[in-house]
Amino acid sequence: MYKAKVNVTLRPSILDPKGKATHHALQNLGLDEVEQVRIGKFIELDVNANDEESARAVVEAACSKLLANEVMEDFEIELE
Amino acid sequence: MMPTFGVIVFPGSNCDHDAYHAMKHVMNAEVRFLWHKDTDLSGIDFLIVPGGFSYGDYLRSGAIARFSPIMQEVIKYAEKGGPVMGICNGFQILLESGLLPGSMMHNQKLRFVCKNVYLRCESTDSLFTNSLDKGQVFDIPVSHGEGNYFIEDDGLKSLHDNDQVLFRYCNEDGELTEEANFNGSVDHIAGICNTGRNVLGMMPHPERAMEGILGSEDGKPIFESILNALSVA
């Protein structure tokens, strides 16, 4: 059994209004050192596969078919 | 014979009855509800993918609905040239399905916006807009939190080159002012069709603007266009 951790983030060229609003709130808290906030999604998958390579292939398919919309989002996969 | 419209019902659809009422009682057409698990589209002359929050909008708006049994048939139907109209959440589902290009993001100011806005007709060359005038301005309600249409520059160019932008947000005088583009959509885009011109997606709700007593009947010419096109075909 493999555990996959997937991070889905808005592509850098795309404005992130939720991140901007959160950044404003952090500034209001006085945390001026924070220069930018980008908000994404974190998804955990338990994958039943024989080896790491096939587990990765399954998770990649899940990401590109459903978990991320590649018109506007990127994804990163971490397997353990 | 009056054409038969199909209105898809997903768990979480909430404009399905508005669409049904508009077609059945205002336009006097035949209408059938189609459950998301149905796979038989025989006898349907026109499909409406209605607004709402299909599957709770989990993950992304329209992302789960795109994999429902009926959507596999809708994709085949559209690829064979069958006419399909996605309104609001329906537009989001058609984008996720790949039947239309681009994607939807949260409204730029993060608010859910429910109000009447003005739309400008950009092209009359479609079965959805043949009874309209180019540049005609409509008063139609919107009701969405994720209607900020996004497409890369290349995609935008091809939308314009192929005359696929059918509606844009404008002010009362038809001007594309910054305030009129309340959700931050690329190039004020409110509605587009595919290159085959048989699939329309639009965020505003023409089916909620069908009777003067409810505020506006500016949505009617769109459905009149559709009935014209279907009766000629």
HADDOCK unambig.tbl for C-alpha pairs under 7 A between the chains (distance, minus, plus):
assign (segid A and resid 17 and name CA) (segid B and resid 108 and name CA) 5.91 0.50 0.50
assign (segid A and resid 17 and name CA) (segid B and resid 109 and name CA) 6.90 0.50 0.50
assign (segid A and resid 17 and name CA) (segid B and resid 110 and name CA) 6.63 0.50 0.50
assign (segid A and resid 66 and name CA) (segid B and resid 63 and name CA) 6.69 0.50 0.50
assign (segid A and resid 71 and name CA) (segid B and resid 102 and name CA) 6.52 0.50 0.50
assign (segid A and resid 71 and name CA) (segid B and resid 103 and name CA) 6.43 0.50 0.50
